[in-house]
Amino acid sequence: MTIQQLIETHISKDIKISDDDTKAYYDTNPQYFKQPEQVKASHILIKVDPGADDNVKAEARKKIEDIQKKLKQGGDFAALASELSECPSSKNGGDLGFFGKGQMVKAFEDAVFNAKPGEITDIVETQFGYHIIVVTDKKPESTTPYAEAKTKLEDVLKQEKVRESIGAYLEKLKKDSKIEIFI
């Protein structure tokens, strides 16, 4: 706490980050402000162990096909997911929230990123089992606007300058001090 107080009273109080500083950083580092394409999806999962025998797989496939029929007959996706899905997301109607590429297994990812919002996929098989997925929303790739990034940028740039200033402050203290090393 003493060190933190020293930093705040002798170093960070004098550091100011201007709008020009934040704007320059924003403009020269666009890669940090890119938001990849994301989808929001819900799913119904019937689990199947990857090493399961053909009878177990056939039984699971039959369950997911029965659910698919109910959906085609107008069944409510969230209600069916809550009742029948074997995934922890079932308590939220199968909702997985937003996610980007690389966060789900390949077959699942391919299905959701190729579907349109509101579209229910065909049965998708992964190492977890059989899924039926509905894409509820999509966010295209975008860039975080400067106005949204500005406050965080000020904090990050200030911390960076504080670290640099601490180093310079320590060097000054060493230079102005008599240091003896006994071995």
C-alpha positions as CSV (number, residue, x, y, z in Angstrom):
1,M,0.0,0.0,0.0
2,T,2.9,2.3,0.8
3,I,4.5,1.7,-2.7
4,Q,1.1,2.3,-4.3
5,Q,0.7,5.5,-2.5
6,L,4.2,6.6,-3.5
7,I,3.4,5.8,-7.1
8,E,0.2,7.8,-6.9
9,T,1.7,10.8,-5.2
10,H,5.0,11.1,-7.0
11,I,4.5,9.5,-10.4
12,S,0.9,8.9,-11.7
13,K,-0.6,12.3,-10.6
14,D,1.5,14.1,-13.2
15,I,0.7,11.8,-16.1
16,K,-2.0,13.0,-18.4
17,I,-3.1,11.3,-21.5
18,S,-4.5,13.6,-24.2
19,D,-7.2,12.9,-26.7
20,D,-4.5,13.2,-29.4
21,D,-2.5,10.3,-27.7
22,T,-5.6,8.0,-27.5
23,K,-6.6,8.9,-31.1
24,A,-3.1,8.3,-32.4
25,Y,-2.9,4.9,-30.7
26,Y,-6.4,4.0,-32.0
27,D,-5.5,5.0,-35.6
28,T,-2.1,3.2,-35.6
29,N,-3.3,-0.1,-34.0
30,P,-6.6,-1.0,-35.7
31,Q,-6.0,-4.7,-35.1
32,Y,-6.8,-4.2,-31.4
33,F,-10.2,-2.8,-32.1
34,K,-11.5,-5.4,-34.6
35,Q,-14.5,-7.5,-33.5
36,P,-14.8,-10.8,-35.4
37,E,-18.0,-12.0,-36.8
38,Q,-20.1,-13.6,-34.0
39,V,-23.3,-15.6,-33.8
40,K,-25.8,-16.2,-31.1
41,A,-27.2,-19.7,-31.1
42,S,-29.2,-22.2,-29.0
43,H,-29.0,-25.9,-29.3
44,I,-30.5,-29.2,-28.3
45,L,-28.0,-31.9,-27.6
46,I,-28.4,-35.6,-27.2
47,K,-25.2,-36.9,-25.9
48,V,-23.3,-39.8,-27.4
49,D,-19.9,-41.0,-26.2
50,P,-17.5,-41.1,-29.1
51,G,-16.7,-44.7,-28.4
52,A,-20.3,-45.8,-28.1
53,D,-21.5,-48.8,-30.0
54,D,-23.9,-48.6,-33.0
55,N,-27.0,-49.4,-31.0
56,V,-26.4,-46.5,-28.5
57,K,-25.7,-44.2,-31.5
58,A,-28.9,-45.4,-33.3
59,E,-30.9,-44.8,-30.1
60,A,-29.5,-41.3,-29.7
61,R,-30.1,-40.5,-33.4
62,K,-33.7,-41.6,-33.0
63,K,-34.2,-39.2,-30.1
64,I,-32.8,-36.3,-32.0
65,E,-34.9,-37.1,-35.0
66,D,-38.0,-37.2,-32.8
67,I,-37.1,-33.7,-31.5
68,Q,-36.5,-32.5,-35.1
69,K,-40.0,-33.7,-36.0
70,K,-41.5,-31.8,-33.1
71,L,-39.7,-28.7,-34.2
72,K,-41.0,-29.1,-37.8
73,Q,-44.5,-29.4,-36.4
74,G,-44.1,-26.0,-34.8
75,G,-42.7,-27.0,-31.4
76,D,-41.1,-24.3,-29.3
77,F,-37.3,-24.6,-29.6
78,A,-36.5,-23.2,-26.1
79,A,-39.2,-25.3,-24.4
80,L,-37.9,-28.5,-26.2
81,A,-34.3,-27.6,-25.3
82,S,-35.3,-27.1,-21.6
83,E,-37.1,-30.4,-21.5
84,L,-35.0,-32.7,-23.7
85,S,-31.5,-31.3,-24.2
86,E,-28.6,-33.1,-22.3
87,C,-26.5,-29.9,-22.2
88,P,-26.1,-27.6,-19.2
89,S,-27.4,-24.8,-21.5
90,S,-30.9,-26.6,-21.3
91,K,-31.7,-24.5,-18.2
92,N,-31.5,-21.4,-20.5
93,G,-33.5,-22.9,-23.3
94,G,-30.3,-24.1,-25.0
95,D,-29.0,-20.6,-25.3
96,L,-25.2,-20.5,-25.8
97,G,-24.9,-16.7,-26.1
98,F,-22.6,-15.0,-28.6
99,F,-19.4,-16.7,-29.8
100,G,-16.9,-16.3,-32.6
101,K,-15.1,-18.7,-34.9
102,G,-12.7,-21.0,-33.2
103,Q,-14.7,-21.4,-30.0
104,M,-16.8,-24.4,-31.0
105,V,-16.0,-27.7,-32.6
106,K,-15.6,-27.5,-36.4
107,A,-18.9,-29.3,-37.4
108,F,-20.9,-27.2,-35.0
109,E,-19.2,-24.0,-36.0
110,D,-19.7,-24.7,-39.7
111,A,-23.4,-25.3,-39.2
112,V,-24.0,-22.0,-37.3
113,F,-21.9,-19.7,-39.4
114,N,-23.6,-21.0,-42.6
115,A,-27.1,-20.6,-41.2
116,K,-29.2,-17.4,-41.2
117,P,-30.8,-15.9,-38.1
118,G,-34.0,-17.8,-37.3
119,E,-32.9,-20.8,-39.2
120,I,-32.8,-24.2,-37.6
121,T,-30.0,-26.5,-38.8
122,D,-30.3,-30.1,-39.8
123,I,-28.9,-32.6,-37.3
124,V,-25.2,-32.0,-36.6
125,E,-23.0,-34.7,-35.3
126,T,-19.9,-33.9,-33.2
127,Q,-17.8,-35.8,-30.7
128,F,-20.4,-34.7,-28.0
129,G,-23.4,-36.2,-29.7
130,Y,-26.2,-35.0,-31.9
131,H,-27.2,-31.3,-32.1
132,I,-30.1,-29.3,-33.6
133,I,-29.1,-25.7,-33.6
134,V,-31.0,-22.4,-34.1
135,V,-29.1,-19.3,-34.9
136,T,-30.9,-16.4,-33.1
137,D,-28.6,-13.5,-34.1
138,K,-25.5,-12.6,-36.0
139,K,-23.0,-9.8,-35.6
140,P,-20.9,-9.1,-38.6
141,E,-17.2,-8.3,-38.3
142,S,-16.8,-4.7,-37.0
143,T,-14.5,-2.2,-35.5
144,T,-15.1,-0.8,-32.0
145,P,-15.8,2.9,-32.4
146,Y,-13.2,5.3,-31.0
147,A,-15.7,6.8,-28.6
148,E,-16.3,3.4,-27.0
149,A,-12.5,2.6,-26.9
150,K,-11.4,6.0,-25.6
151,T,-11.8,5.5,-21.9
152,K,-10.1,2.1,-21.8
153,L,-7.4,3.5,-24.0
154,E,-6.7,6.3,-21.6
155,D,-6.4,3.8,-18.8
156,V,-4.1,1.5,-20.7
157,L,-1.9,4.3,-22.0
158,K,-1.7,5.9,-18.5
159,Q,-0.6,2.5,-17.0
160,E,2.0,2.2,-19.7
161,K,3.4,5.6,-19.0
162,V,3.3,4.9,-15.2
163,R,5.4,1.7,-15.7
164,E,7.9,3.7,-17.8
165,S,8.0,6.5,-15.2
166,I,8.6,4.0,-12.4
167,G,11.6,2.7,-14.2
168,A,13.0,6.2,-14.7
169,Y,12.2,7.1,-11.1
170,L,14.1,4.1,-9.8
171,E,17.1,4.8,-12.1
172,K,17.1,8.4,-10.7
173,L,17.0,7.1,-7.1
174,K,19.9,4.7,-7.8
175,K,21.9,7.4,-9.5
176,D,21.4,9.9,-6.6
177,S,22.2,7.2,-4.0
178,K,25.3,5.6,-2.7
179,I,24.9,1.9,-3.2
180,E,27.3,-0.6,-1.8
181,I,27.1,-4.3,-2.7
182,F,28.7,-6.7,-0.2
183,I,29.3,-10.2,-1.4
